[in-house]
């Protein structure tokens, strides 16, 4: 609690105690008024002062001014009539309770959310002249060597030059499994070092490091306002004046009409009803609950590893009906893997063994996948005379035999006869020959991520009507992946600029308020990410261009996170809608009841404060995203 | 040119009033109040000097909402 909140709480308690006590004091007339003025002034003096300032500044539609008019009016009605001043004090009291609660709730969520993003490292241990020195991360220059002990947070992005450890990345990605790292690995700031001491050469300044960028993004996200927020601030601008003019009309017109038609005008009744109007004139419940919902939603999403760049993006995401995916790296792993082995003369293991040996010294993606499939590659076999034939493959002498691995052209050049395979291959095929004799072939291909199919299915459940896959890959490979994942439309063989055109085509096809989102891995997708209604970049922690271009950044590369992001945004928007309808509904209802004389000031103030409390509590619900 | 200032204001509607007041200040192209982070982001018109514009923004905000503060 802040100092101000404490002071206001004391005022509220003191005033309510005094008010209750004075109910039992048997005095009447002016003395009773003076008695009740004490708690009234204790709880409301600042409102009265602010109201006076509002008049001086010619800002008459200030809610303080309206509260002042309503309560002073109620006192006047009491003075003329039954001598009931409790109502005026209570209205002021409840108004203040509402304000206090609002300020407390907002302060609390501010704290909660900043705790959520508590990834800011407070120091860095820099290596200087033999020892280490603790400095502010801001002061570390690029290329310095820092030491991160177990339990500490990596303060700045860099490369490990010594040591190995497991890193806890959960604060960044929401992933609870620790990540093993060793010398030579790049590490990003914000991860917690768990087991070993690491020496890291920094590659960025603190301000450009991942942790700074993320904090910057999350903190500024709620500055980009959504349509709902703009609607509400516009609504608030008209709501108060409308209520005030209605109040004036209510106070004057009915009695005048009654008087003209010959009846006796009960002025005090109509003035009282008009004062009731003024009590409901504050639009605070709405105005606070909408941005609070977005703030909580964005905060909750960031804890799950989903960075939403603005309230407007969170809102847009819930309206996405078409989801366009890039294939490689988004739905697939983006690395080649051996998917099938078709030996002709030898067994599978031997074929793989031979192929892996030939590729021992190559760093081509194909070579990497072959070696990964045959982990015992570094055995005692002797490999000499490695020759790479560009566009064909590789030959080498393995234990005396000449082994060739490559495409049909390679086979032709070594005199091996490629036998027709009955299988239909969609990936890249590596043929292997020994001393000019054909041994068989190995198919390697990019494989889909294990969660991709589930992700597509859950996106459909979250409201996506059409899924589209764009890829630069061959038609066969694209079709196979699309079938596996149950994707509606596939466009293959696309160059990066074709992807932009395709997305533009899809954008022009969409109807009404439906939006199109594009998901890419951010490496060469920046133009498409910008063009789509909603750009979603995944696994983009390291890529500045993608973070810049995207509206939503997924910190790891699990496609299931896309549907999670959609569900978070959907729930957030549901809460926003609930709050808008509920708050406006109750207020309008109270206005109608007040005009008819069915609601007194007590009902009005309960409607005002009660609605705010409920709306704020409902808004805070957006923060809990774990089970969404 | 955009600049961010720390602010203090009590309620969300007061923040809206501040935003409007800041927007309608001469030399300010656009202004956004982020009530949740208590920040005021001011986009100045070309050639406007923030040092000269900001006191006017503060004055207008105070007029709209006497209980607010901008930390310049």
Interface residues (C-beta under 8 A of the other chain):
Chain A: X50 X53 X54 X57 X59 X63 X99 X102 X103 X106 X109 X110 X219 X220 X222 X223 X225 X233 X236 X237 X282 X283 X284 X287 X288 X291 X292 X295
Chain B: X10 X11 X12 X13 X16 X19 X20 X32 X34 X35 X36 X37 X39 X41 X63 X64 X66 X67
